[in-house]
């Protein structure tokens, strides 16, 4: 048996991971490769300028991980609770949270929204019932339903969807999310007349007052991070949000784009041992409250009741963190 390119890739990867050359040679020999050839290939890989360049790049990544680990260690010294601030001023929000990349729950700022009193299931069905809306369906049958969100889009009358939400009990199989907004913002355009402005924090553009999330208790948005800062304004129902700081990137097993296979409700440490000791911040967002989700923070969202959430990204301050995001989404 000869060493082919698959074996060469295996040799390079394991040398990068710090495996002992003799241990690699033994494995190659056990797979039918002559010992002299095994040692020759391993020596050639170790001397390769390509591998030496890759090692230098790996050192740079390790240095960045070291910097992130400093913040992770310091985070473990503090309180786990996400602070609540009543009527937080724009200046305080900017200095203490937006520029510091720190989450906060803001209270007392949504009372002027007509939606806080007008939005009910009956109101949705009676006023907009004949409108065709778009919803994510079939989520239970697909473990990667967020990655595959385009495949789960389906249209139906809004009153039929409201009836599903009203009668389903707890379900994650269907959910109207931001992935449906390009259709639903136009289909339900009068809904935005019930949404007020937040000039302390957001650019007051009526056409950009948020993304509409609506579903039954039990809907899950799995652990992921956003590419912008985000406001979650809770209009109806409660949501439990679990957050992990961006500095834990090397430990959350980011496998594709902004997602991980971790279940933040019950982390399997046998499968994901690096998560041992990682701080998870847990909060319940009540109606009338706003959660500031800073860019890069991992978050898992679970609806505890029938819920409506408005998500906004049109902050007064720079919020473009996606332009220099890696083009290749496999991590």
N, C-alpha and C positions, 0 to 999 in steps of 0.2 A: 504494500500500500504506500502511496506517495502523499506528501503534504500538498494539499490543494489550497485554493484561496480561502475557502471556509475555515480551514485549520489555521491559516495565517491570520485571519481576522480574530479567531479565538485566541491565538498566542498573543497578539498585540493587546487585545482587551484585558487579558489576565495579567500581562506584564504591567499595564497601566494601573491595574487594581492592586499591584504589589505582590502578586504570587511569586513564589520561589521558582527560579528556572528549573531546578532539578525536579520539583514536583510536577511541572508542566511536561518535562521530558518523560517522566514515568507514565503519565496519562497517554501521551502520544505512543510510546512503546506498547502499552497495553492495548492500543487500538491498531496494532499491526504495523507501526512505522519503525524502521530501523533506528537503533539508538543514535548512530552517528548522524543520520539525517535529522533526527529530532533535535539534537544539540546544535547542529548547523543552522537549522531554521530559527531556533530560539536566539542564537548568537547574532544572526543576521538581523533579526527584528530589533534586538537590543541596541545594535550599532546604527540602525537606520536613522537618517536625519529626519524622516517623516515622524517616526515615533518620538524622537527627541523634541521635535517641535510640538507634538501633541502633549508631551510631558510638561513643557513650559507653559502651555495654555492651561493644563490641569492645575499647575501651581498658582496661576492667576485666579482661577476659580476657587481654589482652596483659600486663597487670601481673602476673597470676597466673602466666603462662608465664615471665615474667622471674624470679620467685621459684623456680620449678621448675628453670630453667636454672642458677641458682646451685648447687643440689644436684647437678645433672648434671655441671657442671664440676668440683666437688669430688670426685665419685665417680671421675672419671678419674684422680685422683691416687693412688688406693689400689690394693690388691691385688685381682685378679679372683676369687680363690679364696673359696668359701664355707667358713668355718671349721668345723672338727670339734672338738667338746668332749665329753670322756668324762665320763659321769655328772654332767652339768651340774646344779647345784642349782636349785631353783625360784626362789630369791631372785636368783641370778645371771642366770637365764634372763629373769626379769621385767625386771630393770634394764638388762641389756646387749642384749636382743633384742626381747622383746615390746613394751616401751614405746618402744624406739628404732626399731621397724619394720625390723629387720635379720635376714635369714635366718641359720640355723645348722643344722648337722648334729649331732645328739646321738647318741652311741654308748654302749653298755653299759647301756641302760635297758630292754631288752626280753627279757633272758635268763629272766625269771620267767614269760614267756608260754608256756603249754603249746603254743600254736600254732606256736612256733618249731621244735618237733620233731614234733608230731603231724600238722601239715597237709602232706599230700602228695597227689598226684593219686589214688593208690590209696585213701587215706583218704576223700577227697571222694566217690569213686565208690562205695565199699563201704558207707559209713555213710549217705550222703544221696542215693544214686543215683536213687531213685524219686521224689524231690521235684521238683515243677515249679518251675522258676526262670525268671527273665526276663533276657533278654540283648539287647544292641544288635546288630542284623544289617543287612547291606546297606550298610555304611559306605563301601566302595570306590566305589560308584556315585553317591555324593552328596558333592560337595565341601564342603557345609555340614552335614555329618552331626551336628555338635554342636548347631548352632542348631536342627536339625530332629530332635532326638533322640527326640521322642515318636513320630514316624513310623517309627522303626526298632526299636521294641520287639517282641519275639517270645518266646513261652514254649516250653520243651522240658524233658525230664527232665535232671536234673543230670548223670547218668552219660553221657548223650549229649553234653552240652556238654563234660564233661571229656575225652571221647574226641576231640572236635574240637580242643581245645586241645593234647592230647597228640600228635596226628598232623598238625597243620596246618603245622608248620615256622614260618615267619614270616608273619604276617597281621595286617592292620588291619581286616578285613572284619567281624569279630565281637568283642565285648568286653562283659564284665559290669562295669558302672560304677555310680557313685553315682546316676545317673539311674534305675537299676533297684532302688534300695534299698527303696522303699516296699513292693515285693512280696517281695524276697529276704530282708529282715531277718526276716520272719515265716517264710518257707519254710525258712530255714536257721538257725532261732533257736538251736539247740544249739551251733552254731559259736562263739557268743559265750561259752560256758563255757570256751573255750580262750584267751580274751583276758583278760589281766590288767589291773589298774588302774595308772594313772600319777598318783598323788596329788600329786606334786610340781608337776604342771602342769595336770591335768585334774580336773574335777568327777567324782567316782567314782559315776556313775550307770550301772549295768550295762545299762540299756536304751539308752544313748547312747554306747557304746564304739567307734563308728566306722562308716564306710561301706565296703562290701566291693567291692574292685576285683580282678578275676581275668581273665586272658587270656593269649594266647600271646605269644611274642616278636614284635615288630613293631607292637604296638598303639601308636597315637599319640593323645595329647590335644593338640590344636593350641594355639597361643599364645593365652592368655586370662588374665584376672585373676579372683580370687574376691572376694566381698563380705564375707568374714570372714577372720580368721586361721585357719590350717589346719595340722594335723600330718599328714605322710605317714609312716606307720610301715611299713617294708618287711619283710614276713614271708618271702616267697619271691622268688628271682630278683633281678635288678638293673634299675634304671631310670636312664636319662640324663635329667637335668633341666636345661633352659636357662632362665635367669631374666633379666628386665629390670626395673629399678627403676621405681617408680610415677612418679618425676619425669620420665620419658621419655614421658609420656602424649601430648604434642603431636606425637611423632615416630613412634609405632607404628601410625598409621593405623587407630585404633579406628573401626569403621564401624557396628557394631550391638551393643548391649548391652555385654558384656564381651569381645568377640571382635575379632580383626583378621585380615586375609587374609595377613599376613606368614607365611612359612614359616621358623621360627627355625633350621632346619637349613641353609638356603641362601638368604640374603636377597638378593632381586633389587634391587640399588641403582638400576638403570635405572628400575624401576617405583616404588621406594620410596626416593628419594634422601635423605630426611630421616634415614634410619637410619644414614647414614654417620657413623662415629665413636661411635655409641651402644655402651656397654659391655654385653656379654652375658656373664653369669656361667654357667659350665658345671660341672656336677658329676655324679658317678655315685653313686647311692644303693644301698648293698649291703644284703643281708639282715641284720636286727638293728639297722639304723640308722633314725633319725627325722629327717626334714627339716622344719624349721619354715618354712612359707610365709607370710610376713606379708601382711596384707590389702593389696590393690592391686598387689602384685608380679605382673608378667606371667610366665607360666611355660608351657613346652612340655615334655611328658613323653613319652618313648619307651621302651618295654620292650625290654631287651636279651636277656631270657630269658623263659620262662614265669614269670609273676609274680603275686603276691598282695600287695596294699597295703591297709592300713586308714587311712582318712582320718578325722580327728577335729576337731571344732570347739568342744567343750564345755570351754573353758578356765576356769580359776579366776577370770579377770579379765574385765572387760567386752569383749564381742565382737560387739556390735550395730553394724555399720557399713553396714547395708542400709536402715535406716529412712529415712534422708535421701538415699538413692540416687535419681538422677533418674528420674521416672516415665516419661518419654519415652526410649526406648532407641535412638533413631536419633541417631548422632553424626557 
